Amino acid sequence: MSLRAGAPWPPLQLGARGLRLLRYLPQFVRLYWRLLWDRRVSIWPKALLLLSGLYVVSPVDLIPDVIPFFGELDDLVVVIAVCRLFIYLCPPAVVQEHVRRIGAGE
């Protein structure tokens, strides 16, 4: 990675991405909720998403939660990975339909 003159510092870029994610978080929640209840989406992606929620609340962890920062970080990584996999496993046409409807305010 090279640093160009005038390019923002990498941690600042990550912070900006995080703020954008927070701004769109309600739309993401609506998208996941709609896909979870859509009959055109297979049971397997839905089960995967629900199992990740159970993993977060379960006392069984890859890294125990008593270890500061890293204990919660593994939960976050698992949830983000499963959320991305859930969208990937959903039919693209169904995802696009829901994205358009959410964008239109439906």
C-alpha positions in Angstrom: 0.0 0.0 0.0 1.4 3.4 -1.0 0.5 6.7 0.5 -0.3 9.3 -2.1 -0.1 13.0 -1.5 -3.5 14.2 -0.5 -5.0 10.7 0.1 -6.7 10.4 3.5 -5.0 8.4 6.2 -6.2 4.7 6.1 -7.7 4.7 9.6 -9.8 7.8 8.6 -11.1 5.9 5.6 -12.2 3.1 7.9 -13.9 5.5 10.2 -15.8 7.1 7.3 -16.9 3.6 6.1 -18.1 2.9 9.6 -20.1 6.1 9.7 -21.7 5.3 6.3 -22.6 1.8 7.6 -24.3 3.3 10.7 -26.2 5.7 8.4 -27.6 2.8 6.3 -28.0 0.3 9.2 -31.8 0.7 9.4 -32.1 -0.1 5.7 -29.8 -3.2 6.1 -32.0 -4.4 9.0 -35.1 -4.0 6.9 -33.5 -5.8 4.0 -32.4 -8.8 6.2 -35.9 -8.9 7.9 -37.7 -8.9 4.5 -35.4 -11.6 3.1 -35.8 -13.7 6.2 -39.6 -13.7 5.6 -39.5 -14.0 1.8 -40.7 -17.4 0.7 -38.5 -17.3 -2.4 -35.4 -17.4 -0.2 -34.2 -21.0 0.6 -34.4 -22.2 4.2 -30.6 -22.7 4.4 -29.5 -19.1 4.3 -32.3 -18.3 6.8 -31.1 -21.0 9.1 -27.5 -19.8 8.8 -28.6 -16.3 9.8 -30.6 -17.5 12.7 -27.7 -19.8 13.9 -25.3 -16.8 13.9 -27.7 -15.0 16.2 -27.8 -18.0 18.5 -24.0 -18.1 18.4 -23.8 -14.5 19.6 -26.1 -15.1 22.6 -24.6 -18.6 23.4 -22.0 -19.0 26.1 -19.9 -21.1 23.7 -17.3 -18.8 21.9 -14.2 -19.2 19.8 -12.6 -16.6 22.0 -14.1 -16.3 25.5 -15.9 -13.0 26.2 -13.9 -12.5 29.4 -10.9 -11.5 27.3 -11.4 -7.7 26.8 -12.0 -6.5 23.2 -11.1 -9.8 21.5 -13.9 -11.7 23.2 -16.5 -9.5 21.5 -14.5 -9.1 18.3 -14.9 -12.7 17.3 -18.7 -12.4 17.7 -18.7 -9.3 15.5 -16.6 -11.0 12.8 -18.9 -14.1 12.7 -22.0 -11.9 12.4 -20.5 -9.8 9.6 -19.3 -12.8 7.7 -22.7 -14.6 8.1 -24.6 -11.5 7.1 -22.5 -11.2 3.9 -22.9 -14.9 3.2 -26.7 -14.6 3.7 -27.0 -11.9 1.0 -24.7 -13.9 -1.3 -26.9 -17.1 -0.9 -30.2 -15.3 -1.5 -31.4 -15.1 -5.1 -29.9 -11.9 -6.6 -33.2 -10.9 -8.2 -35.0 -11.1 -4.9 -32.3 -9.1 -3.1 -32.5 -6.4 -5.8 -36.3 -6.3 -5.6 -36.2 -5.7 -1.9 -33.4 -3.1 -2.2 -35.5 -1.2 -4.8 -38.6 -1.3 -2.6 -36.7 -0.1 0.5 -35.2 2.7 -1.6 -38.6 3.7 -2.8 -39.9 3.8 0.8 -42.2 0.8 0.7 
